[in-house]
């Protein structure tokens, strides 16, 4: 009775753990002269060849078909508990009775069947004992396995047809030969009730206690005659204690089924959890343009596909499965016994700009170079026009119509226009990060030079016009304006330098409305901030133009500069929005056309407004060299007016109007010399090096200016 109480108590611990996800790691082994990785790959390749051999040939029986692999069993520790508990239970029985003869065979079969029940990786379980442990059975090995196809558990005695005690049975001999010097010896106190005396009695039991470390893992083997599958077995020793010595008395085992565990030969992803049989990782034969994808076909070599990497497509575009089979590649290797020739089992590169593709269809927008060449032609004509305008300015710089408009600033306007136009040449063809960075320099520097020159000229007119008439004389020569323009250019240059150094513009891809990609320059806060600064510059110009709105329109540029500024703000903003909302969906050709249109807004229209009136005045003034101007005065607008009689009252009126209108500092020789006027001694004055020249629409009498040094006099009319 006492024995059965102990048996029942111990049997309560024979429970199966629930299935969980297991995690392992790659083994670290070094053999021969090869490094660990090379040795690992070599061993695994041999193992895979052996797997193919065993599965395609008749097995020789038993467990002789073994893979000489070492791998990490840590993920399977949780499944070894039934074997350890069964072994320790039988060890306790041996400690009580000295053998296992008191158990009926049904008890043993119940134990092994109990160990394989449940949806776990445990495929089979066995109890194998040494001769004499069961006196009537010199060889006894009840075994149960889970027949998953029929959802049944089958149990039988392996020893009937298979001698597990031979030297080829690793799962038995491996546990038998293991060192037992560190086995734990336990002392149990068992209390029992004496039926006759009605008193309690105590008994001390000493027996070895096996732990997981005392067991033995086999290498993967093909169980021929048992489950006829690939498996790995854990054997927990059944032990006995006699005179201070631990004796091996048999094993209790569990089998981990490998047939349903996939051989994954693909590379181990850094974010992927490793598994016990990850020793096969990295042994695939996929070529560089492909990536390995496991097929999860169990313990079988070559169960993977070589799919095309991103940016490549499968050569056979009509194939249902667009990938190379791993088994085909490995068969080719084995049959040819040579390396794969170039192009074999390789994917083809997608068209440029395609992240993924299924064929060679283009993904990038095909630039129409004829359209861009036409834009270049238009911009080239514009640049040539700027050069011609500059030549005319230089040639007629002494003419009052050019002189009063400051030739140096007119030339700066042409320079800025040329720089802005040159940015179109930079953006010709396909946009790159380099061209995006380079383009911001000529366009924005040209903008600040061109519109900065116009702004400073308007500022000078505003200052002089608001100075208060004859009571105050303002001297603002071109040199003073240049000194104010240089800091403006330096500020913009510094901003562009910091932008280029820290966060330069870059080319990125966008899609047209038809789904084709093309490259365009990035729009970052650097560009928006620069646009804001340029808009502020134009708004200051609008304000200055407003302050000189009452200045005589025929004799200054404020009206035309105002129109040019309004045009730059309104049409320039419209072109910018059109580029972002329409151009990007239309493609690079549309963007390039809009870039050319932007130059027309900022350059062509502005130059026409500034220079056409001046050149028209020059044309009218030099139309006929034989024209007699004795009785007429030619103004800078080209208008011909009748001169006023040279009276003192008229002269006083002239000086009053002079101080009430905007003026620039001109030399006496800058005036038109009109023949046919009579000198008036009452109007003579001392010649000075500088003379305040009126730029208002004044009807002046002839002025007699006498040279104080030599008495030279000339008759002039201030236009």
HELIX and SHEET records of a PDB file:
HELIX    1   1 UNK A    2  UNK A   11  1                                  10    
HELIX    2   2 UNK A   36  UNK A   56  1                                  21    
HELIX    3   3 UNK A   74  UNK A   80  5                                   7    
HELIX    4   4 UNK A   81  UNK A   97  1                                  17    
HELIX    5   5 UNK A  105  UNK A  116  1                                  12    
HELIX    6   6 UNK A  158  UNK A  160  5                                   3    
HELIX    7   7 UNK A  170  UNK A  176  1                                   7    
HELIX    8   8 UNK A  212  UNK A  214  5                                   3    
HELIX    9   9 UNK A  278  UNK A  280  5                                   3    
HELIX   10  10 UNK A  326  UNK A  336  1                                  11    
HELIX   11  11 UNK A  369  UNK A  395  1                                  27    
HELIX   12  12 UNK A  400  UNK A  403  1                                   4    
HELIX   13  13 UNK A  407  UNK A  426  1                                  20    
HELIX   14  14 UNK A  433  UNK A  465  1                                  33    
HELIX   15  15 UNK A  469  UNK A  471  5                                   3    
HELIX   16  16 UNK A  478  UNK A  503  1                                  26    
HELIX   17  17 UNK A  525  UNK A  547  1                                  23    
HELIX   18  18 UNK A  553  UNK A  555  5                                   3    
HELIX   19  19 UNK A  558  UNK A  578  1                                  21    
HELIX   20  20 UNK A  579  UNK A  583  3                                   5    
HELIX   21  21 UNK A  584  UNK A  586  1                                   3    
HELIX   22  22 UNK A  588  UNK A  599  1                                  12    
HELIX   23  23 UNK A  600  UNK A  604  3                                   5    
HELIX   24  24 UNK A  605  UNK A  621  1                                  17    
HELIX   25  25 UNK A  648  UNK A  660  1                                  13    
HELIX   26  26 UNK A  668  UNK A  670  5                                   3    
HELIX   27  27 UNK A  681  UNK A  683  5                                   3    
SHEET    1   A 4 UNK A  62  UNK A  66  0                                        
SHEET    2   A 4 UNK A 221  UNK A 224 -1                                        
SHEET    3   A 4 UNK A 230  UNK A 242 -1                                        
SHEET    4   A 4 UNK A 216  UNK A 217 -1                                        
SHEET    1   B 7 UNK A  62  UNK A  66  0                                        
SHEET    2   B 7 UNK A 221  UNK A 224 -1                                        
SHEET    3   B 7 UNK A 230  UNK A 242 -1                                        
SHEET    4   B 7 UNK A 245  UNK A 257 -1                                        
SHEET    5   B 7 UNK A 122  UNK A 129 -1                                        
SHEET    6   B 7 UNK A 140  UNK A 147 -1                                        
SHEET    7   B 7 UNK A 152  UNK A 157 -1                                        
SHEET    1   C 2 UNK A 184  UNK A 194  0                                        
SHEET    2   C 2 UNK A 199  UNK A 209 -1                                        
SHEET    1   D 3 UNK A 290  UNK A 294  0                                        
SHEET    2   D 3 UNK A 304  UNK A 308 -1                                        
SHEET    3   D 3 UNK A 323  UNK A 325 -1                                        
SHEET    1   E 2 UNK A 312  UNK A 313  0                                        
SHEET    2   E 2 UNK A 348  UNK A 349 -1                                        
SHEET    1   F 2 UNK A 507  UNK A 511  0                                        
SHEET    2   F 2 UNK A 517  UNK A 521 -1                                        
SHEET    1   G 2 UNK A 632  UNK A 634  0                                        
SHEET    2   G 2 UNK A 640  UNK A 642 -1                                        
SHEET    1   H 2 UNK A 663  UNK A 666  0                                        
SHEET    2   H 2 UNK A 691  UNK A 694 -1                                        
SHEET    1   I 4 UNK A 672  UNK A 673  0                                        
SHEET    2   I 4 UNK A 713  UNK A 717 -1                                        
SHEET    3   I 4 UNK A 703  UNK A 706 -1                                        
SHEET    4   I 4 UNK A 685  UNK A 686  1                                        
END                                                                             
